Amino acid sequence: MSGYEELWTPCDFYCPNCGKLNRGYKDKNGMIKLRCSRCRAVTVRTFMGRRHNRFDIYAPAGEQILCVAEEPGIYNSHE
């Protein structure tokens, strides 16, 4: 296929939904896509700028995002 070249670079980072270390793949634009082997959530990380990253998390069909950070006592010690 002439003119068609896409390079996906492997990179490791933690699933923002459950915290498991996974391997995602970065395309030539810097977008990283992965599917978590534990919770099966799909995460798309997009580099918007030097200090701005966007994470889009998609739960599997029929399930919801875990939202661990919203549970009382996890990050807020005063609750």
Jmol script that loads the backbone (N, CA, C; Angstrom):
load data "model"
ATOM      1  N   MET A   1       0.836  -1.178   0.000  1.00  0.00           N
ATOM      2  CA  MET A   1       0.000   0.000   0.000  1.00  0.00           C
ATOM      3  C   MET A   1       0.877   1.237   0.000  1.00  0.00           C
ATOM      4  N   SER A   2       0.997   1.864  -1.096  1.00  0.00           N
ATOM      5  CA  SER A   2       1.825   3.067  -1.160  1.00  0.00           C
ATOM      6  C   SER A   2       1.070   4.248  -0.568  1.00  0.00           C
ATOM      7  N   GLY A   3       1.792   5.091   0.157  1.00  0.00           N
ATOM      8  CA  GLY A   3       1.204   6.276   0.760  1.00  0.00           C
ATOM      9  C   GLY A   3       0.488   6.014   2.070  1.00  0.00           C
ATOM     10  N   TYR A   4       0.419   4.766   2.506  1.00  0.00           N
ATOM     11  CA  TYR A   4      -0.255   4.446   3.759  1.00  0.00           C
ATOM     12  C   TYR A   4       0.777   3.932   4.744  1.00  0.00           C
ATOM     13  N   GLU A   5       1.102   4.779   5.718  1.00  0.00           N
ATOM     14  CA  GLU A   5       2.054   4.377   6.735  1.00  0.00           C
ATOM     15  C   GLU A   5       1.587   4.941   8.072  1.00  0.00           C
ATOM     16  N   GLU A   6       1.299   4.052   8.981  1.00  0.00           N
ATOM     17  CA  GLU A   6       0.877   4.479  10.302  1.00  0.00           C
ATOM     18  C   GLU A   6       1.710   3.708  11.317  1.00  0.00           C
ATOM     19  N   LEU A   7       2.327   4.434  12.227  1.00  0.00           N
ATOM     20  CA  LEU A   7       3.206   3.843  13.210  1.00  0.00           C
ATOM     21  C   LEU A   7       2.561   3.969  14.583  1.00  0.00           C
ATOM     22  N   TRP A   8       2.336   2.847  15.249  1.00  0.00           N
ATOM     23  CA  TRP A   8       1.792   2.821  16.590  1.00  0.00           C
ATOM     24  C   TRP A   8       2.911   2.413  17.531  1.00  0.00           C
ATOM     25  N   THR A   9       3.241   3.266  18.505  1.00  0.00           N
ATOM     26  CA  THR A   9       4.318   3.024  19.452  1.00  0.00           C
ATOM     27  C   THR A   9       3.725   2.545  20.773  1.00  0.00           C
ATOM     28  N   PRO A  10       4.192   1.420  21.314  1.00  0.00           N
ATOM     29  CA  PRO A  10       3.655   0.965  22.603  1.00  0.00           C
ATOM     30  C   PRO A  10       4.116   1.859  23.752  1.00  0.00           C
ATOM     31  N   CYS A  11       3.239   2.085  24.713  1.00  0.00           N
ATOM     32  CA  CYS A  11       3.581   2.839  25.915  1.00  0.00           C
ATOM     33  C   CYS A  11       2.704   2.337  27.059  1.00  0.00           C
ATOM     34  N   ASP A  12       3.259   2.316  28.258  1.00  0.00           N
ATOM     35  CA  ASP A  12       2.559   1.801  29.425  1.00  0.00           C
ATOM     36  C   ASP A  12       2.045   2.950  30.275  1.00  0.00           C
ATOM     37  N   PHE A  13       0.802   2.849  30.744  1.00  0.00           N
ATOM     38  CA  PHE A  13       0.291   3.756  31.760  1.00  0.00           C
ATOM     39  C   PHE A  13      -0.877   3.104  32.477  1.00  0.00           C
ATOM     40  N   TYR A  14      -1.232   3.672  33.617  1.00  0.00           N
ATOM     41  CA  TYR A  14      -2.242   3.096  34.469  1.00  0.00           C
ATOM     42  C   TYR A  14      -3.645   3.458  33.993  1.00  0.00           C
ATOM     43  N   CYS A  15      -4.554   2.495  34.104  1.00  0.00           N
ATOM     44  CA  CYS A  15      -5.953   2.728  33.749  1.00  0.00           C
ATOM     45  C   CYS A  15      -6.539   3.741  34.724  1.00  0.00           C
ATOM     46  N   PRO A  16      -7.104   4.848  34.238  1.00  0.00           N
ATOM     47  CA  PRO A  16      -7.689   5.836  35.145  1.00  0.00           C
ATOM     48  C   PRO A  16      -8.965   5.338  35.813  1.00  0.00           C
ATOM     49  N   ASN A  17      -9.519   4.244  35.340  1.00  0.00           N
ATOM     50  CA  ASN A  17     -10.746   3.704  35.908  1.00  0.00           C
ATOM     51  C   ASN A  17     -10.485   2.775  37.094  1.00  0.00           C
ATOM     52  N   CYS A  18      -9.525   1.850  36.967  1.00  0.00           N
ATOM     53  CA  CYS A  18      -9.291   0.876  38.033  1.00  0.00           C
ATOM     54  C   CYS A  18      -7.859   0.881  38.568  1.00  0.00           C
ATOM     55  N   GLY A  19      -6.917   1.524  37.888  1.00  0.00           N
ATOM     56  CA  GLY A  19      -5.552   1.633  38.382  1.00  0.00           C
ATOM     57  C   GLY A  19      -4.593   0.553  37.933  1.00  0.00           C
ATOM     58  N   LYS A  20      -5.010  -0.355  37.078  1.00  0.00           N
ATOM     59  CA  LYS A  20      -4.128  -1.429  36.612  1.00  0.00           C
ATOM     60  C   LYS A  20      -3.176  -0.901  35.547  1.00  0.00           C
ATOM     61  N   LEU A  21      -1.922  -1.351  35.613  1.00  0.00           N
ATOM     62  CA  LEU A  21      -0.938  -0.977  34.601  1.00  0.00           C
ATOM     63  C   LEU A  21      -1.236  -1.724  33.307  1.00  0.00           C
ATOM     64  N   ASN A  22      -1.373  -0.991  32.208  1.00  0.00           N
ATOM     65  CA  ASN A  22      -1.704  -1.564  30.908  1.00  0.00           C
ATOM     66  C   ASN A  22      -0.773  -1.005  29.843  1.00  0.00           C
ATOM     67  N   ARG A  23      -0.796  -1.628  28.700  1.00  0.00           N
ATOM     68  CA  ARG A  23      -0.033  -1.152  27.557  1.00  0.00           C
ATOM     69  C   ARG A  23      -1.000  -0.557  26.544  1.00  0.00           C
ATOM     70  N   GLY A  24      -0.748   0.699  26.205  1.00  0.00           N
ATOM     71  CA  GLY A  24      -1.522   1.375  25.181  1.00  0.00           C
ATOM     72  C   GLY A  24      -0.633   1.624  23.976  1.00  0.00           C
ATOM     73  N   TYR A  25      -1.209   2.158  22.929  1.00  0.00           N
ATOM     74  CA  TYR A  25      -0.459   2.417  21.706  1.00  0.00           C
ATOM     75  C   TYR A  25      -0.673   3.850  21.267  1.00  0.00           C
ATOM     76  N   LYS A  26       0.436   4.526  20.990  1.00  0.00           N
ATOM     77  CA  LYS A  26       0.421   5.933  20.596  1.00  0.00           C
ATOM     78  C   LYS A  26       0.558   6.033  19.083  1.00  0.00           C
ATOM     79  N   ASP A  27      -0.301   6.840  18.466  1.00  0.00           N
ATOM     80  CA  ASP A  27      -0.202   7.047  17.019  1.00  0.00           C
ATOM     81  C   ASP A  27       0.709   8.234  16.716  1.00  0.00           C
ATOM     82  N   LYS A  28       0.835   8.573  15.464  1.00  0.00           N
ATOM     83  CA  LYS A  28       1.769   9.640  15.072  1.00  0.00           C
ATOM     84  C   LYS A  28       1.351  11.017  15.570  1.00  0.00           C
ATOM     85  N   ASN A  29       0.077  11.197  15.937  1.00  0.00           N
ATOM     86  CA  ASN A  29      -0.407  12.473  16.473  1.00  0.00           C
ATOM     87  C   ASN A  29      -0.263  12.569  17.984  1.00  0.00           C
ATOM     88  N   GLY A  30       0.189  11.498  18.636  1.00  0.00           N
ATOM     89  CA  GLY A  30       0.369  11.498  20.074  1.00  0.00           C
ATOM     90  C   GLY A  30      -0.826  10.995  20.856  1.00  0.00           C
ATOM     91  N   MET A  31      -1.870  10.520  20.185  1.00  0.00           N
ATOM     92  CA  MET A  31      -3.052   9.992  20.849  1.00  0.00           C
ATOM     93  C   MET A  31      -2.769   8.553  21.286  1.00  0.00           C
ATOM     94  N   ILE A  32      -3.089   8.235  22.549  1.00  0.00           N
ATOM     95  CA  ILE A  32      -2.859   6.897  23.080  1.00  0.00           C
ATOM     96  C   ILE A  32      -4.206   6.215  23.295  1.00  0.00           C
ATOM     97  N   LYS A  33      -4.324   4.968  22.835  1.00  0.00           N
ATOM     98  CA  LYS A  33      -5.550   4.191  23.005  1.00  0.00           C
ATOM     99  C   LYS A  33      -5.210   2.892  23.709  1.00  0.00           C
ATOM    100  N   LEU A  34      -6.069   2.498  24.672  1.00  0.00           N
ATOM    101  CA  LEU A  34      -5.870   1.212  25.331  1.00  0.00           C
ATOM    102  C   LEU A  34      -7.184   0.660  25.816  1.00  0.00           C
ATOM    103  N   ARG A  35      -7.214  -0.662  25.990  1.00  0.00           N
ATOM    104  CA  ARG A  35      -8.350  -1.353  26.588  1.00  0.00           C
ATOM    105  C   ARG A  35      -7.824  -2.075  27.811  1.00  0.00           C
ATOM    106  N   CYS A  36      -8.371  -1.772  28.979  1.00  0.00           N
ATOM    107  CA  CYS A  36      -7.900  -2.341  30.234  1.00  0.00           C
ATOM    108  C   CYS A  36      -8.251  -3.820  30.300  1.00  0.00           C
ATOM    109  N   SER A  37      -7.276  -4.630  30.709  1.00  0.00           N
ATOM    110  CA  SER A  37      -7.507  -6.070  30.800  1.00  0.00           C
ATOM    111  C   SER A  37      -8.290  -6.435  32.058  1.00  0.00           C
ATOM    112  N   ARG A  38      -8.376  -5.544  33.042  1.00  0.00           N
ATOM    113  CA  ARG A  38      -9.122  -5.834  34.273  1.00  0.00           C
ATOM    114  C   ARG A  38     -10.577  -5.389  34.167  1.00  0.00           C
ATOM    115  N   CYS A  39     -10.807  -4.108  33.895  1.00  0.00           N
ATOM    116  CA  CYS A  39     -12.180  -3.576  33.899  1.00  0.00           C
ATOM    117  C   CYS A  39     -12.778  -3.444  32.499  1.00  0.00           C
ATOM    118  N   ARG A  40     -11.993  -3.687  31.468  1.00  0.00           N
ATOM    119  CA  ARG A  40     -12.395  -3.648  30.058  1.00  0.00           C
ATOM    120  C   ARG A  40     -12.826  -2.259  29.585  1.00  0.00           C
ATOM    121  N   ALA A  41     -12.497  -1.211  30.337  1.00  0.00           N
ATOM    122  CA  ALA A  41     -12.791   0.157  29.907  1.00  0.00           C
ATOM    123  C   ALA A  41     -11.803   0.563  28.819  1.00  0.00           C
ATOM    124  N   VAL A  42     -12.269   1.330  27.876  1.00  0.00           N
ATOM    125  CA  VAL A  42     -11.417   1.847  26.807  1.00  0.00           C
ATOM    126  C   VAL A  42     -11.052   3.278  27.155  1.00  0.00           C
ATOM    127  N   THR A  43      -9.759   3.585  27.132  1.00  0.00           N
ATOM    128  CA  THR A  43      -9.275   4.926  27.446  1.00  0.00           C
ATOM    129  C   THR A  43      -8.582   5.501  26.230  1.00  0.00           C
ATOM    130  N   VAL A  44      -8.906   6.743  25.919  1.00  0.00           N
ATOM    131  CA  VAL A  44      -8.245   7.477  24.844  1.00  0.00           C
ATOM    132  C   VAL A  44      -7.618   8.713  25.483  1.00  0.00           C
ATOM    133  N   ARG A  45      -6.296   8.803  25.422  1.00  0.00           N
ATOM    134  CA  ARG A  45      -5.571   9.947  25.979  1.00  0.00           C
ATOM    135  C   ARG A  45      -5.094  10.820  24.830  1.00  0.00           C
ATOM    136  N   THR A  46      -5.505  12.074  24.857  1.00  0.00           N
ATOM    137  CA  THR A  46      -5.155  13.011  23.798  1.00  0.00           C
ATOM    138  C   THR A  46      -4.318  14.138  24.383  1.00  0.00           C
ATOM    139  N   PHE A  47      -3.191  14.427  23.780  1.00  0.00           N
ATOM    140  CA  PHE A  47      -2.345  15.534  24.202  1.00  0.00           C
ATOM    141  C   PHE A  47      -2.854  16.798  23.533  1.00  0.00           C
ATOM    142  N   MET A  48      -3.437  17.690  24.348  1.00  0.00           N
ATOM    143  CA  MET A  48      -4.020  18.916  23.821  1.00  0.00           C
ATOM    144  C   MET A  48      -2.991  20.041  23.735  1.00  0.00           C
ATOM    145  N   GLY A  49      -2.024  19.995  24.607  1.00  0.00           N
ATOM    146  CA  GLY A  49      -1.001  21.027  24.642  1.00  0.00           C
ATOM    147  C   GLY A  49       0.091  20.627  25.607  1.00  0.00           C
ATOM    148  N   ARG A  50       0.991  21.536  25.850  1.00  0.00           N
ATOM    149  CA  ARG A  50       2.141  21.244  26.696  1.00  0.00           C
ATOM    150  C   ARG A  50       1.737  20.848  28.117  1.00  0.00           C
ATOM    151  N   ARG A  51       0.696  21.477  28.657  1.00  0.00           N
ATOM    152  CA  ARG A  51       0.259  21.189  30.025  1.00  0.00           C
ATOM    153  C   ARG A  51      -1.176  20.683  30.081  1.00  0.00           C
ATOM    154  N   HIS A  52      -1.687  20.185  28.999  1.00  0.00           N
ATOM    155  CA  HIS A  52      -3.091  19.797  28.939  1.00  0.00           C
ATOM    156  C   HIS A  52      -3.230  18.438  28.268  1.00  0.00           C
ATOM    157  N   ASN A  53      -3.693  17.441  29.028  1.00  0.00           N
ATOM    158  CA  ASN A  53      -4.017  16.115  28.509  1.00  0.00           C
ATOM    159  C   ASN A  53      -5.500  15.869  28.729  1.00  0.00           C
ATOM    160  N   ARG A  54      -6.143  15.197  27.791  1.00  0.00           N
ATOM    161  CA  ARG A  54      -7.552  14.851  27.946  1.00  0.00           C
ATOM    162  C   ARG A  54      -7.680  13.333  27.941  1.00  0.00           C
ATOM    163  N   PHE A  55      -8.378  12.798  28.955  1.00  0.00           N
ATOM    164  CA  PHE A  55      -8.657  11.379  29.043  1.00  0.00           C
ATOM    165  C   PHE A  55     -10.138  11.163  28.776  1.00  0.00           C
ATOM    166  N   ASP A  56     -10.462  10.356  27.785  1.00  0.00           N
ATOM    167  CA  ASP A  56     -11.836   9.948  27.525  1.00  0.00           C
ATOM    168  C   ASP A  56     -11.921   8.477  27.900  1.00  0.00           C
ATOM    169  N   ILE A  57     -12.811   8.148  28.858  1.00  0.00           N
ATOM    170  CA  ILE A  57     -12.951   6.785  29.344  1.00  0.00           C
ATOM    171  C   ILE A  57     -14.326   6.280  28.942  1.00  0.00           C
ATOM    172  N   TYR A  58     -14.348   5.129  28.287  1.00  0.00           N
ATOM    173  CA  TYR A  58     -15.590   4.528  27.821  1.00  0.00           C
ATOM    174  C   TYR A  58     -15.776   3.188  28.521  1.00  0.00           C
ATOM    175  N   ALA A  59     -16.886   3.044  29.251  1.00  0.00           N
ATOM    176  CA  ALA A  59     -17.186   1.799  29.949  1.00  0.00           C
ATOM    177  C   ALA A  59     -17.699   0.769  28.944  1.00  0.00           C
ATOM    178  N   PRO A  60     -17.513  -0.519  29.243  1.00  0.00           N
ATOM    179  CA  PRO A  60     -18.069  -1.551  28.371  1.00  0.00           C
ATOM    180  C   PRO A  60     -19.599  -1.475  28.356  1.00  0.00           C
ATOM    181  N   ALA A  61     -20.194  -2.044  27.333  1.00  0.00           N
ATOM    182  CA  ALA A  61     -21.651  -2.019  27.193  1.00  0.00           C
ATOM    183  C   ALA A  61     -22.312  -2.657  28.410  1.00  0.00           C
ATOM    184  N   GLY A  62     -23.300  -1.976  28.972  1.00  0.00           N
ATOM    185  CA  GLY A  62     -24.035  -2.487  30.117  1.00  0.00           C
ATOM    186  C   GLY A  62     -23.372  -2.227  31.460  1.00  0.00           C
ATOM    187  N   GLU A  63     -22.243  -1.541  31.495  1.00  0.00           N
ATOM    188  CA  GLU A  63     -21.543  -1.253  32.742  1.00  0.00           C
ATOM    189  C   GLU A  63     -21.339   0.247  32.887  1.00  0.00           C
ATOM    190  N   GLN A  64     -20.834   0.652  34.071  1.00  0.00           N
ATOM    191  CA  GLN A  64     -20.566   2.054  34.338  1.00  0.00           C
ATOM    192  C   GLN A  64     -19.105   2.227  34.722  1.00  0.00           C
ATOM    193  N   ILE A  65     -18.630   3.459  34.614  1.00  0.00           N
ATOM    194  CA  ILE A  65     -17.278   3.796  35.069  1.00  0.00           C
ATOM    195  C   ILE A  65     -17.247   3.613  36.582  1.00  0.00           C
ATOM    196  N   LEU A  66     -16.135   3.125  37.133  1.00  0.00           N
ATOM    197  CA  LEU A  66     -16.035   2.841  38.562  1.00  0.00           C
ATOM    198  C   LEU A  66     -16.049   4.093  39.429  1.00  0.00           C
ATOM    199  N   CYS A  67     -15.471   5.196  38.970  1.00  0.00           N
ATOM    200  CA  CYS A  67     -15.417   6.468  39.700  1.00  0.00           C
ATOM    201  C   CYS A  67     -14.836   6.294  41.097  1.00  0.00           C
ATOM    202  N   VAL A  68     -13.705   5.643  41.206  1.00  0.00           N
ATOM    203  CA  VAL A  68     -13.064   5.392  42.488  1.00  0.00           C
ATOM    204  C   VAL A  68     -12.727   6.700  43.190  1.00  0.00           C
ATOM    205  N   ALA A  69     -12.360   7.725  42.458  1.00  0.00           N
ATOM    206  CA  ALA A  69     -11.966   9.007  43.052  1.00  0.00           C
ATOM    207  C   ALA A  69     -13.135   9.720  43.724  1.00  0.00           C
ATOM    208  N   GLU A  70     -14.376   9.365  43.401  1.00  0.00           N
ATOM    209  CA  GLU A  70     -15.531  10.031  43.988  1.00  0.00           C
ATOM    210  C   GLU A  70     -15.990   9.385  45.286  1.00  0.00           C
ATOM    211  N   GLU A  71     -15.416   8.247  45.684  1.00  0.00           N
ATOM    212  CA  GLU A  71     -15.813   7.591  46.930  1.00  0.00           C
ATOM    213  C   GLU A  71     -15.266   8.374  48.113  1.00  0.00           C
ATOM    214  N   PRO A  72     -16.058   8.567  49.161  1.00  0.00           N
ATOM    215  CA  PRO A  72     -15.593   9.320  50.330  1.00  0.00           C
ATOM    216  C   PRO A  72     -14.416   8.619  51.010  1.00  0.00           C
ATOM    217  N   GLY A  73     -13.475   9.423  51.440  1.00  0.00           N
ATOM    218  CA  GLY A  73     -12.333   8.883  52.168  1.00  0.00           C
ATOM    219  C   GLY A  73     -11.163   8.456  51.315  1.00  0.00           C
ATOM    220  N   ILE A  74     -11.323   8.376  50.008  1.00  0.00           N
ATOM    221  CA  ILE A  74     -10.234   7.941  49.144  1.00  0.00           C
ATOM    222  C   ILE A  74      -9.185   9.049  49.017  1.00  0.00           C
ATOM    223  N   TYR A  75      -9.596  10.231  48.578  1.00  0.00           N
ATOM    224  CA  TYR A  75      -8.682  11.332  48.388  1.00  0.00           C
ATOM    225  C   TYR A  75      -8.918  12.472  49.383  1.00  0.00           C
ATOM    226  N   ASN A  76     -10.111  12.527  49.966  1.00  0.00           N
ATOM    227  CA  ASN A  76     -10.457  13.600  50.895  1.00  0.00           C
ATOM    228  C   ASN A  76     -10.458  13.034  52.311  1.00  0.00           C
ATOM    229  N   SER A  77      -9.441  13.347  53.082  1.00  0.00           N
ATOM    230  CA  SER A  77      -9.325  12.784  54.423  1.00  0.00           C
ATOM    231  C   SER A  77     -10.302  13.410  55.408  1.00  0.00           C
ATOM    232  N   HIS A  78     -10.899  14.559  55.070  1.00  0.00           N
ATOM    233  CA  HIS A  78     -11.820  15.217  55.977  1.00  0.00           C
ATOM    234  C   HIS A  78     -13.217  14.616  55.945  1.00  0.00           C
ATOM    235  N   GLU A  79     -13.512  13.720  55.025  1.00  0.00           N
ATOM    236  CA  GLU A  79     -14.853  13.105  54.938  1.00  0.00           C
ATOM    237  C   GLU A  79     -14.884  11.798  55.677  1.00  0.00           C
TER     238      GLU A  79
END
end "model"
wireframe off; spacefill off
backbone 0.3
color backbone group
